[in-house]
Amino acid sequence: ALSAFDHPEAHRTFIWDLAQTAAIRPLLHLLAPERRALIADTLRDFESTVLPLSDRLPRQVIHGDVNDQNVLVGPAGGGGEGGGKGGGGEGGGEGGGK
């Protein structure tokens, strides 16, 4: 339903965007050692298996949850078009702008 939708705010970097998975690597030291190893292994698998294919995977804005990063807000009576401040959807991976 949103495959053709686009908005400038959809092209931001979101740490929860699957395309940004590597961005959590510097945070691994914050995890308990037993969890750190599991997450590090999962990151390695993701980076070696999924990331090489990511340019061929479809991306679009999704509305998976309501938060200030993915709700468009416009002027009252604006007819539903974008505008105003607010997020534009998740930025990739399981959503994502192009």
C-alpha positions in Angstrom: 0.0 0.0 0.0 2.9 2.4 0.6 5.3 1.1 -2.1 5.1 4.4 -4.1 5.0 6.7 -1.0 7.9 9.0 -0.5 8.7 11.8 1.9 11.9 13.7 2.7 11.9 12.4 6.3 11.9 8.8 5.0 15.6 9.3 4.0 17.1 9.6 7.5 19.3 7.2 9.3 17.6 5.1 11.9 19.6 2.7 14.1 16.7 0.2 14.0 16.8 0.1 10.2 18.2 -3.3 9.2 20.5 -1.6 6.7 22.2 0.1 9.7 22.8 -3.1 11.6 26.6 -2.6 11.7 26.0 0.6 13.6 25.2 -1.4 16.8 28.6 -3.1 16.7 30.3 -0.3 18.8 27.6 -0.8 21.5 28.4 -4.5 22.0 30.6 -3.8 25.0 27.4 -2.6 26.9 26.0 -6.2 26.8 26.7 -9.0 29.3 29.4 -11.2 28.0 27.1 -14.2 27.3 24.8 -12.0 25.2 27.6 -10.1 23.6 28.9 -13.3 21.9 25.5 -14.3 20.6 24.8 -10.8 19.2 28.3 -10.6 17.7 27.8 -14.0 16.0 24.4 -12.8 14.7 25.9 -9.6 13.4 28.7 -11.5 11.6 26.0 -13.8 10.0 23.9 -10.9 9.0 26.8 -9.0 7.5 28.0 -12.0 5.5 24.7 -13.3 4.4 22.1 -10.5 4.2 24.1 -7.3 3.5 25.6 -8.6 0.3 22.1 -9.0 -1.0 20.6 -5.8 0.4 20.8 -3.8 -2.8 18.5 -6.3 -4.5 15.9 -6.3 -1.7 12.8 -4.1 -2.0 12.5 -1.1 0.4 9.6 1.1 1.3 8.2 3.1 4.1 6.1 1.1 6.5 4.1 2.1 9.5 4.9 -0.6 12.0 4.5 1.3 15.2 3.5 4.8 16.2 6.4 7.0 17.5 7.8 10.4 16.7 10.1 9.0 14.1 7.4 7.6 11.8 4.3 9.7 12.0 3.7 12.5 9.5 2.2 15.6 10.9 0.8 18.4 8.7 -1.2 21.6 9.1 -4.9 21.2 10.1 -7.1 20.7 7.0 -4.0 19.9 5.0 -5.8 17.2 3.0 -3.5 14.4 4.1 -0.5 15.5 2.1 2.9 15.6 3.8 4.2 18.7 5.3 5.0 20.0 8.7 7.4 18.3 11.1 7.5 14.6 11.9 9.0 11.4 10.8 8.5 9.8 7.5 8.6 6.1 8.2 11.3 3.8 9.0 14.4 4.3 6.9 15.2 1.0 5.3 15.5 -2.7 6.0 12.0 -3.7 7.1 10.6 -0.4 5.7 13.0 2.2 4.6 13.3 4.9 2.1 15.0 4.3 -1.2 
